[in-house]
């Protein structure tokens, strides 16, 4: 005879995500404009499916506690052989709250031939993306039963971690996250706990629709905001280090990341836009950084360089560890128009009627975020070498690199390391290298250093690079 499970209460969590970069969650459908449409519900509203959120939350927790952690398995459910446990957490689809005033655009891309480090012929692709700044609102419910009552408070502690990592930019949502899409911040996150053994709670839950996001505002006094900084639950079983680098790109020469022509542009080649804002796609930074990392390893004659690169930057078989967000302007961008004639390679003269114009960023700054999950010191060393080349203006990006375009200066304005083992990483006390440590008890952010290129910090930064030099890549 099957035993009936008695529901003793619920914890309903309400949250709002604001996109910091564009988002793509594919529906598997296409139309005349794009081969990859974003997913929508039956009413046509753009959504983040509950299954996507459940997968993100579960994978984040399993990376810290292991795939066989009983608490995670009991919370999210599992099935193995003839034994199964139903999930105790339910994610509803997160719906685009301001969908009436929000549009999407088409993001172009091209596949790169890794051998020749150039675009593959006839390998262009595109996808629909939701604009940066869009707000999604969602609800998740954790059931308290007579079977899991002893673990209920632990469940509430666990789900703080994925919310925190999303807010810090350490986790992205949807596809093409390593190329700049899917970063968000948590604008609201609060929950109300119902104890059904309390008649007032039970009556309140039955008479009010607590799954209607608009109707809960009158109950806001009862809702407790999550404290992202603190965590008092079970200690993770794995050492898991992550890094976040705040990156500022300054143009040293004219820059053009070419986008599709639109009716409002009176030029043949113009800077790529999203929601009428110029930006640098994360893929336009990740590609050159990957190529430079490959060149560094080749120069050093590292034998297993392909495995190192694929482990860090990803391949068709494994996900990238490194995620580089889209970069958006900091302040005003100064634009210039350039006129050109196409050259007849046979005669050496200009081609008749072949005038074309370009609109470039002549002077400007862009800001974005680089994050690396499951970081090792050798990988950090390799990235630091590429960051140094960015700072020394030795890496070009975008269109027209052979014509003098695309020279940039890249500065890491803040470097943060996250982990589970306090102030040391691989036995190294980073306080000796200019890192300030968090004063708050937390399993998350260990330490950070800011303005590492300033004169007061450069000696400590050099000392840190010397430490990395002692680490072998292999």
C-alpha positions as CSV (number, residue, x, y, z in Angstrom):
1,X,0.0,0.0,0.0
2,X,1.4,3.4,-1.0
3,X,1.9,5.8,1.9
4,X,0.2,9.2,1.5
5,X,2.6,12.2,1.9
6,X,1.2,15.0,4.0
7,X,2.0,18.6,3.0
8,X,2.9,20.6,6.1
9,X,3.7,23.9,4.4
10,X,5.4,25.7,1.5
11,X,8.1,28.2,0.9
12,X,7.2,30.3,-2.1
13,X,10.1,32.3,-3.6
14,X,9.5,35.4,-5.8
15,X,12.3,36.7,-7.9
16,X,13.0,39.1,-10.7
17,X,16.0,38.9,-13.1
18,X,17.3,41.8,-15.1
19,X,19.3,40.9,-18.1
20,X,22.8,42.5,-18.1
21,X,23.5,41.1,-21.6
22,X,21.1,39.8,-24.3
23,X,19.6,36.3,-23.8
24,X,18.9,33.4,-26.1
25,X,16.9,30.3,-25.1
26,X,16.1,28.5,-28.3
27,X,12.7,27.1,-29.1
28,X,14.0,24.8,-31.9
29,X,11.9,26.8,-34.4
30,X,12.9,29.2,-37.1
31,X,11.2,31.8,-39.4
32,X,12.1,33.9,-42.4
33,X,14.2,36.2,-40.2
34,X,16.3,33.7,-38.2
35,X,17.1,30.1,-37.9
36,X,16.8,30.1,-34.1
37,X,13.8,31.7,-32.5
38,X,13.6,32.4,-28.7
39,X,11.2,30.3,-26.7
40,X,7.7,31.7,-25.9
41,X,4.7,30.4,-24.0
42,X,1.3,29.8,-25.6
43,X,0.3,33.4,-25.2
44,X,3.4,34.5,-27.1
45,X,5.3,35.9,-24.2
46,X,9.1,35.4,-24.0
47,X,10.0,33.1,-21.1
48,X,12.8,31.4,-19.3
49,X,11.4,27.8,-18.9
50,X,11.2,26.4,-15.4
51,X,13.2,23.4,-16.7
52,X,16.1,25.7,-17.6
53,X,16.1,27.3,-14.2
54,X,15.9,23.9,-12.4
55,X,18.8,22.7,-14.5
56,X,20.9,25.8,-13.7
57,X,20.2,25.6,-9.9
58,X,20.9,21.8,-9.7
59,X,24.1,21.9,-11.7
60,X,25.4,24.8,-9.6
61,X,24.8,22.9,-6.4
62,X,26.2,19.7,-7.7
63,X,29.4,21.4,-8.7
64,X,29.9,22.3,-5.0
65,X,28.4,19.3,-3.2
66,X,28.7,16.5,-5.8
67,X,26.1,14.7,-7.9
68,X,25.5,12.1,-5.2
69,X,24.7,14.5,-2.4
70,X,21.5,13.2,-0.8
71,X,20.1,16.7,0.1
72,X,20.3,17.8,-3.5
73,X,18.8,14.6,-4.8
74,X,15.9,14.8,-2.3
75,X,15.3,18.5,-3.2
76,X,15.4,18.1,-7.0
77,X,14.3,14.4,-7.2
78,X,16.0,11.5,-8.9
79,X,15.2,8.2,-10.5
80,X,17.5,5.2,-10.6
81,X,16.5,1.6,-11.3
82,X,13.3,0.9,-9.4
83,X,13.8,3.7,-6.9
84,X,12.7,7.3,-7.4
85,X,11.9,10.4,-5.4
86,X,9.7,13.2,-6.7
87,X,11.1,16.7,-6.7
88,X,10.3,18.9,-3.7
89,X,11.0,22.1,-5.6
90,X,8.9,23.4,-8.5
91,X,10.1,26.1,-10.9
92,X,7.5,28.0,-12.9
93,X,8.4,29.6,-16.2
94,X,9.9,33.1,-15.6
95,X,7.9,35.5,-17.9
96,X,9.2,38.7,-19.4
97,X,7.5,41.2,-17.2
98,X,7.8,44.2,-19.6
99,X,7.2,42.3,-22.8
100,X,4.8,44.9,-24.3
101,X,7.7,47.4,-24.4
102,X,10.5,45.0,-25.2
103,X,11.6,43.7,-28.6
104,X,14.2,41.2,-29.7
105,X,16.9,41.4,-32.3
106,X,18.9,39.0,-34.5
107,X,22.4,38.2,-33.4
108,X,24.8,37.2,-36.2
109,X,27.7,34.8,-35.8
110,X,30.3,32.9,-37.8
111,X,32.0,29.6,-37.1
112,X,35.8,29.8,-36.8
113,X,38.2,27.3,-38.2
114,X,40.6,26.6,-35.3
115,X,43.4,25.3,-37.5
116,X,43.6,28.5,-39.7
117,X,42.1,30.9,-37.1
118,X,39.8,32.4,-39.7
119,X,36.1,32.3,-40.5
120,X,34.8,29.2,-42.2
121,X,33.3,29.6,-45.6
122,X,29.4,29.5,-45.7
123,X,29.3,29.0,-41.9
124,X,27.4,32.1,-40.9
125,X,24.5,31.6,-38.4
126,X,22.1,33.8,-36.5
127,X,19.8,33.6,-33.5
128,X,17.1,35.8,-31.9
129,X,18.0,37.4,-28.6
130,X,16.1,39.2,-25.9
131,X,17.4,42.7,-25.2
132,X,19.7,43.6,-22.4
133,X,17.7,45.4,-19.6
134,X,14.6,43.1,-20.0
135,X,13.1,41.9,-16.7
136,X,11.9,38.4,-16.1
137,X,9.8,37.5,-13.1
138,X,9.3,34.0,-11.7
139,X,8.2,31.9,-8.8
140,X,9.5,28.7,-7.3
141,X,7.9,26.6,-4.6
142,X,9.5,24.2,-2.0
143,X,7.1,21.8,-0.4
144,X,7.4,20.9,3.3
145,X,6.1,17.4,3.9
146,X,6.1,15.0,6.9
147,X,8.8,13.1,5.0
148,X,11.3,16.0,4.4
149,X,10.4,18.3,7.4
150,X,13.9,17.7,8.9
151,X,15.6,19.0,5.7
152,X,13.3,21.9,4.9
153,X,15.5,24.6,6.4
154,X,18.5,23.1,4.6
155,X,16.6,23.4,1.3
156,X,16.1,27.1,2.0
157,X,19.8,27.6,2.6
158,X,20.8,25.6,-0.5
159,X,18.8,27.7,-3.0
160,X,20.6,30.9,-1.8
161,X,23.8,29.7,-3.6
162,X,22.5,29.7,-7.2
163,X,20.7,33.0,-6.7
164,X,24.0,34.5,-5.4
165,X,26.1,33.1,-8.3
166,X,23.6,34.4,-10.9
167,X,23.7,37.9,-9.2
168,X,27.5,37.9,-9.2
169,X,27.7,36.9,-12.9
170,X,29.3,33.5,-12.2
171,X,26.4,31.7,-13.8
172,X,24.6,32.5,-17.1
173,X,21.2,31.6,-18.5
174,X,20.5,30.1,-21.9
175,X,22.7,29.4,-24.9
176,X,25.9,31.0,-26.1
177,X,26.8,32.0,-22.5
178,X,30.5,31.7,-23.2
179,X,30.1,34.2,-26.1
180,X,28.5,36.9,-24.0
181,X,24.8,36.1,-23.6
182,X,22.7,35.3,-20.6
183,X,24.2,37.4,-17.7
184,X,21.7,38.8,-15.3
185,X,21.3,40.5,-11.9
186,X,18.8,39.6,-9.2
187,X,16.6,42.7,-8.7
188,X,14.2,41.1,-6.3
189,X,14.3,37.8,-4.4
190,X,12.1,37.2,-1.4
191,X,10.1,34.4,0.0
192,X,7.1,33.7,2.3
193,X,6.9,30.6,4.4
194,X,3.6,29.0,5.0
195,X,3.1,26.7,8.0
196,X,-0.1,24.8,7.3
197,X,-0.2,23.6,10.9
198,X,-1.0,27.2,11.7
199,X,-4.7,27.8,10.8
200,X,-4.1,31.4,9.9
201,X,-1.4,30.5,7.4
202,X,-3.6,27.8,5.9
203,X,-6.6,30.2,5.5
204,X,-4.4,32.9,4.1
205,X,-2.9,30.5,1.5
206,X,-6.3,29.1,0.5
207,X,-8.1,32.5,0.2
208,X,-5.3,34.4,-1.6
209,X,-3.6,33.7,-4.9
210,X,0.1,33.6,-3.8
211,X,1.1,32.6,-7.3
212,X,0.0,35.9,-8.8
213,X,3.1,38.1,-8.8
214,X,1.1,41.4,-8.8
215,X,-1.2,40.4,-5.9
216,X,1.7,39.6,-3.5
217,X,2.7,43.3,-3.2
218,X,0.2,43.8,-0.4
219,X,1.9,41.0,1.5
220,X,5.4,42.5,1.0
221,X,5.7,43.2,4.8
222,X,5.7,39.4,5.3
223,X,8.4,38.7,2.7
224,X,12.0,38.4,3.8
225,X,14.7,39.5,1.4
226,X,17.5,37.0,0.8
227,X,20.9,37.8,2.3
228,X,23.2,36.9,-0.6
229,X,26.3,37.3,1.5
230,X,25.7,34.8,4.2
231,X,25.3,31.0,4.1
232,X,25.0,28.9,7.1
233,X,24.2,25.5,5.6
234,X,26.2,22.4,4.9
235,X,29.8,23.0,3.8
236,X,30.6,22.0,0.2
237,X,32.5,18.8,-0.3
238,X,34.6,20.1,-3.2
239,X,37.2,22.9,-3.6
240,X,35.7,25.0,-6.3
241,X,37.4,28.2,-7.3
242,X,36.0,30.8,-9.7
243,X,37.3,34.1,-11.0
244,X,35.6,37.3,-12.1
245,X,37.5,40.0,-13.9
246,X,35.9,43.4,-14.7
247,X,37.2,44.4,-18.1
248,X,37.3,47.9,-19.6
249,X,38.2,48.2,-23.3
250,X,39.4,51.5,-24.6
251,X,39.9,52.2,-28.3
252,X,43.5,52.9,-29.3
253,X,42.7,53.1,-33.0
254,X,39.3,53.2,-34.9
255,X,37.2,50.1,-34.1
256,X,34.6,48.4,-36.2
257,X,32.6,45.3,-35.1
258,X,30.5,45.0,-38.3
259,X,26.8,44.4,-37.9
260,X,24.0,43.9,-40.5
261,X,22.9,47.0,-42.3
262,X,19.7,48.7,-41.1
263,X,17.5,51.3,-42.6
264,X,18.7,54.0,-40.1
265,X,22.3,53.7,-41.2
266,X,23.5,55.6,-44.3
267,X,26.7,53.6,-44.5
268,X,27.7,50.2,-45.9
269,X,29.6,49.0,-42.8
270,X,28.5,50.1,-39.4
271,X,29.1,49.1,-35.8
272,X,26.9,46.4,-34.4
273,X,23.9,47.4,-32.3
274,X,21.4,45.9,-30.0
275,X,18.3,47.8,-28.9
276,X,19.8,50.8,-30.7
277,X,23.0,50.6,-28.5
278,X,26.5,50.0,-29.9
279,X,28.3,47.1,-28.1
280,X,31.1,44.7,-28.5
281,X,29.9,41.0,-28.6
282,X,31.6,38.8,-26.1
283,X,32.6,36.5,-28.9
284,X,34.6,39.3,-30.5
285,X,36.8,39.3,-27.4
286,X,36.8,35.6,-26.6
287,X,38.0,34.7,-30.1
288,X,41.2,36.9,-30.1
289,X,42.0,35.9,-26.5
290,X,41.7,32.2,-27.4
291,X,43.9,32.7,-30.5
292,X,46.5,34.6,-28.4
293,X,46.5,31.8,-25.7
294,X,47.1,29.3,-28.5
295,X,50.0,31.3,-29.8
296,X,51.5,31.6,-26.3
297,X,51.4,27.8,-25.8
298,X,52.8,27.2,-29.3
299,X,55.7,29.6,-28.6
300,X,56.5,27.8,-25.4
301,X,56.3,24.5,-27.2
302,X,53.8,23.0,-24.8
303,X,53.0,19.5,-26.0
304,X,49.5,19.2,-24.7
305,X,48.4,22.7,-25.7
306,X,45.3,21.5,-27.5
307,X,43.9,19.8,-24.4
308,X,44.7,22.9,-22.3
309,X,42.9,25.3,-24.7
310,X,39.9,23.1,-25.1
311,X,39.6,22.6,-21.3
312,X,39.6,26.3,-20.8
313,X,37.8,27.7,-23.9
314,X,35.7,24.7,-24.8
315,X,35.1,22.5,-27.8
316,X,32.3,20.5,-29.5
317,X,32.8,17.9,-26.8
318,X,33.0,20.0,-23.6
319,X,31.7,23.3,-22.3
320,X,33.9,26.4,-22.0
321,X,35.1,27.3,-18.5
322,X,35.5,30.9,-19.5
323,X,32.6,33.2,-20.2
324,X,33.0,36.7,-21.6
325,X,30.0,39.0,-21.5
326,X,29.0,41.5,-24.2
327,X,30.7,44.8,-23.5
328,X,28.6,48.0,-23.4
329,X,29.7,51.6,-23.6
330,X,31.0,53.6,-20.7
331,X,30.1,57.2,-21.5
332,X,29.8,58.8,-24.9
333,X,31.3,57.1,-28.0
334,X,32.8,59.3,-30.7
335,X,32.0,58.1,-34.2
336,X,33.6,58.8,-37.5
337,X,32.7,58.1,-41.2
338,X,35.3,56.8,-43.6
339,X,34.9,56.6,-47.4
340,X,36.8,54.0,-49.4
341,X,37.2,52.8,-53.0
342,X,37.6,49.1,-53.8
343,X,40.8,48.3,-55.6
344,X,41.0,46.3,-58.9
345,X,43.7,43.8,-58.0
346,X,44.4,43.2,-61.7
347,X,45.0,46.8,-62.8
348,X,46.0,48.2,-59.4
349,X,43.5,51.1,-59.8
350,X,40.2,51.9,-58.2
351,X,37.1,50.0,-59.4
352,X,34.4,52.2,-61.0
353,X,31.3,52.7,-58.9
354,X,32.8,50.7,-56.0
355,X,32.8,53.5,-53.3
356,X,31.8,52.3,-49.9
357,X,31.5,53.9,-46.5
358,X,32.3,52.8,-42.9
359,X,31.1,54.1,-39.6
360,X,33.5,53.3,-36.8
361,X,34.1,54.1,-33.1
362,X,36.9,56.6,-33.1
363,X,37.1,57.1,-29.4
364,X,35.3,55.2,-26.6
365,X,35.2,52.8,-23.7
366,X,33.3,49.6,-23.2
367,X,32.8,47.5,-20.1
368,X,32.2,43.8,-19.6
369,X,32.8,40.8,-17.3
370,X,35.0,37.8,-17.7
371,X,34.3,34.8,-15.5
372,X,36.1,31.4,-15.2
373,X,34.7,28.4,-13.4
374,X,36.7,25.6,-11.7
375,X,39.8,27.7,-12.0
376,X,43.4,26.3,-11.7
377,X,46.6,28.4,-11.2
378,X,48.1,27.3,-14.6
379,X,44.9,28.5,-16.3
380,X,45.0,31.8,-14.4
381,X,48.6,32.2,-15.5
382,X,47.6,31.7,-19.1
383,X,44.8,34.2,-18.9
384,X,47.0,36.7,-17.1
385,X,49.4,36.5,-20.1
386,X,46.6,37.4,-22.4
387,X,45.3,40.2,-20.1
388,X,48.9,41.6,-20.2
389,X,48.8,41.6,-24.0
390,X,45.4,43.3,-23.9
391,X,46.8,46.0,-21.6
392,X,49.9,46.5,-23.8
393,X,47.6,47.1,-26.9
394,X,49.0,44.0,-28.6
395,X,45.7,42.4,-29.5
396,X,43.4,43.6,-32.2
397,X,39.7,42.8,-32.6
398,X,36.9,43.3,-35.1
399,X,37.0,44.2,-38.8
400,X,39.9,45.7,-40.8
401,X,42.8,44.6,-38.5
402,X,45.2,44.5,-41.5
403,X,44.2,48.1,-42.3
404,X,45.0,49.6,-39.0
405,X,41.6,49.1,-37.3
406,X,40.9,47.3,-34.0
407,X,43.8,48.2,-31.7
408,X,42.5,48.3,-28.2
409,X,43.7,48.7,-24.6
410,X,42.2,46.2,-22.2
411,X,42.3,46.9,-18.4
412,X,41.2,44.6,-15.6
413,X,39.8,47.0,-13.1
414,X,38.8,44.4,-10.5
415,X,39.8,40.8,-10.1
416,X,37.8,38.7,-7.7
417,X,38.3,35.0,-6.6
418,X,35.5,32.9,-5.3
419,X,35.8,29.6,-3.5
420,X,34.9,27.4,-0.5
421,X,38.2,27.2,1.4
422,X,38.7,30.6,2.9
423,X,41.7,32.8,2.2
424,X,44.0,30.3,0.5
425,X,43.9,28.9,-3.0
426,X,46.2,25.9,-3.8
427,X,48.1,26.6,-0.5
428,X,48.8,30.2,-1.5
429,X,47.9,33.1,0.8
430,X,46.8,35.7,-1.7
431,X,46.9,38.5,0.9
432,X,50.6,38.7,0.2
433,X,49.8,39.7,-3.4
434,X,47.6,42.7,-2.7
435,X,44.2,40.9,-2.4
436,X,41.7,42.2,0.1
437,X,39.7,39.5,1.9
438,X,36.0,39.5,2.6
439,X,35.2,40.3,6.2
440,X,31.9,38.5,6.0
441,X,31.6,34.8,6.7
442,X,30.7,33.3,3.3
443,X,31.6,30.4,1.0
444,X,31.5,32.7,-1.9
445,X,33.8,35.6,-2.6
446,X,37.2,35.0,-1.0
447,X,39.1,38.1,-2.0
448,X,39.5,40.8,-4.6
449,X,41.9,43.4,-5.8
450,X,41.1,46.6,-7.7
451,X,42.9,49.0,-10.0
452,X,45.8,46.6,-10.4
453,X,47.5,48.7,-13.0
454,X,47.9,51.7,-10.7
455,X,51.4,52.6,-9.4
456,X,50.5,51.7,-5.8
457,X,49.4,48.2,-6.9
458,X,51.7,47.3,-9.8
459,X,54.5,45.9,-7.7
460,X,52.1,43.5,-5.9
461,X,50.6,42.6,-9.3
462,X,54.1,41.8,-10.6
463,X,54.7,39.7,-7.6
464,X,51.5,37.8,-8.3
465,X,52.6,37.2,-11.9
466,X,56.0,35.9,-10.6
467,X,54.0,33.4,-8.5
468,X,52.2,32.3,-11.6
469,X,55.4,31.9,-13.5
470,X,56.5,29.2,-11.1
471,X,53.4,27.1,-12.1
472,X,53.7,24.7,-15.0
473,X,51.0,24.7,-17.6
474,X,50.8,21.0,-17.8
